[in-house]
Amino acid sequence: MRDVQRDLQVVSQLQDPFIRRSLKTALHLRRYFPIYVFVVVAVIAVSLVPSIQDRGHATSRLASGAATNLANPTGDTTQTTAAGDTAVTVAAGDGGVQRVSRSVAQSLGAAQQASGKTRGGVDCRPGVRQLAASRYAAPCTAAFKGNNGGATYLGVTSNEIIIVRRGFADSANSQAVAAVVKQAGGADAAYVEGVRDVFIKYLDTMFELYGRKIKWVDYESKYGNSTDEALSQGKEGACRDATYIKDTLHAFAVVGGKNTVGVLSAPFSECAAERKLLAFGAAPYYPETWYRAQHPYAWGGVMECMRISYQLAEYIGKRLVGRKAKWAGDALMKTKTRKFAIYVPDNDGYQSCTKITRQVLQQKYGVPDNKQTTPQYDYQLDVSRFPDQASQAIIQFHAAQATTIVLACDPISTIFLTQNASKQGYFPEWLQIGTALNDVDNAARLFDQTEVDGHLWGPSQLGSTDKLFGDNSEPAILYRQLTGKKLTEGGATDGTYWGLLGLYSVLQAAGPALTPNSIAAGTFSLPPGGAPDFPVGYTSFRDGPDGTPGAHDHTAIEDAREIFWKGTVRSPSDGQSGTYLETYGGKRFRNGEWPAEEPPIYPGG
């Protein structure tokens, strides 16, 4: 465990008062960053949010994970209702197929009865979702009658499914964070939980769980350490928690709870997989190879970094390469052809994804894959070192005459990068790639505005806050119908609606024979969510990270919109100055769909 007192001593010795204040905030963020994340962007699909995490401990599983055959999602030794069943081929959405055991196929068949009334009273037919007004709920299924198989797996009985919400204890730091959250306009925990419970009560009546009901169990970590796990350390304590959750609480699945807002760390998710527990909201941004190594136990929501890397290469190659750096803040730099520089964490997970971007840029768009042509600074995820590393990187990029800095980093680092660039009289373009909140208004307001106002843009996998939980969003409309009240009257929140919707959807899609294998098969069978205009993104588990049809993946979001920063425009979400504007009216693009034209940003600039 890192010594917080040591870090605070380091901070207190810094002369710059702005950096001192920023780093003291950063030390809080390092431990409780997911709480801040939730306030700003809500959660998507499986209750996932970005966090500043080290992926170094994922490498032991990457190689084996890459070889996992997802065409046969039941190829492990997971218990099913009919162990040793023969394999059969079933539909997997839009004409795709997958090989599953006969018992899983029968379970999926029961889940896909699209004729009759649902248990919530919806007239079920092809194309209708279980929540008729939702664009993201699972397809409807007729009310189930018959034997559900009883105790099909650990944590599953004939009448309940045990799901544990794992969180961490309150502390002085978490209370300080809660105060900041409230000041920023976010709802407090009690209000969020109240809204969440309204949604749970409703979803219990609408979704088909085949005679069962979810039994929620709140668990405060006895052995884990949130700081260590955020840095992909502390696996011993995480595994002790996973053992307790399995052997004492008898859980079927685990989600993030108090002080983690839906996030489960990579160490804990690996421990859960080793114990054959399902982990929803596992390891944000980890590569798909990591998820395949945990199959069928770990599932996520936000786009994993391999898909982001293919997206970034296409975006740069089609829209930016070979063109002038016209959005730089320096008049001379505007006349130069773009030269990119990359700022990225030094751990193996991120590095492997960055390598994909560089290789695709070379192979498809002729950008040489070397660090002379495209400088790269690999920084350590050590908050106390963020200022000096940012300073060194800016010196390096400035000397290399880079025109365009790719922000494959956390937003705290971006604060120091932009501040140091301004001090050095260096005014490049800033390309954010949609990771770790660089694409959120509240974060971008902390960047040096002389650097980014008119000079910061890029793809964003998130939906806008208005579409996530604004007055006309899916959760807000539903909450008004259920209570007659405004969703955010107690502060900014989605009440964990998106995470709950994703969880209930996959439980329904799995059918009555509930096991990790039927969860996997059911998830892969789900059709894409969000049509026709995909307000918070195109969600699917159908295609591989590079877009290969039928290859399947374990994270939901597959597309992005394009945004650009305007520091003088007021945000529609909170009325404060500074907001990201959307191009193409907010239209979203999957990999392979980005237009081969210059971004239509900063009109007249």
Secondary structure, 3 states (H helix, E strand, C coil): CCCHHHHHHHHHCCCCHHHHHHHHHHHHHHHHHHHHHHHHHCCECCCECCCCCCCHHHHHHHHHHHCCCCCCCCCCCCCCCCCCCCEEEEECCCCCEEEEEHHHHHHHHHHCCCCEECCCCCEECCCCECCCCCCCCCECCCCCCCCCCCCCECCECCCEEEEEEEECCCCHHHHHHHHHHHHCCECCHHHHHHHHHHHHHHHHHHCCCCCCEEEEEEEECCCCCHHHHHCCCCHHHHHHHHHHHHHCCCCCEEEECCCCCCCECHHHHHHHHHCCCEEECECCCCCHHHHHHHCCCEEECCCCHHHHHHHHHHHHHHHCCCCECCCCCCCCHHHCECCEEEEEECCHHHHHHHHHHHHHHHHHHCCCCCCCCCCEEEECCCHHHHHHHHHHHHHHHHHCCCCEEEECCCHHHHHHHHHHHHHCCCCCEEEECCCCCCCCHHHHCCCCHHHHCCCEEEEECCCCHHHHHCCCCHHHHHHHHHHCCCHHHHCECCCCHHHHHHHHHHHHHHCCCCCHHHHHHHHHHCCCECCCCCCCCCECCCCCCCCCCCCCCCECECEEEEEEEEEEEECCCCCCEEEEEECHHHCCEECCCCCCCCCCCCCCC
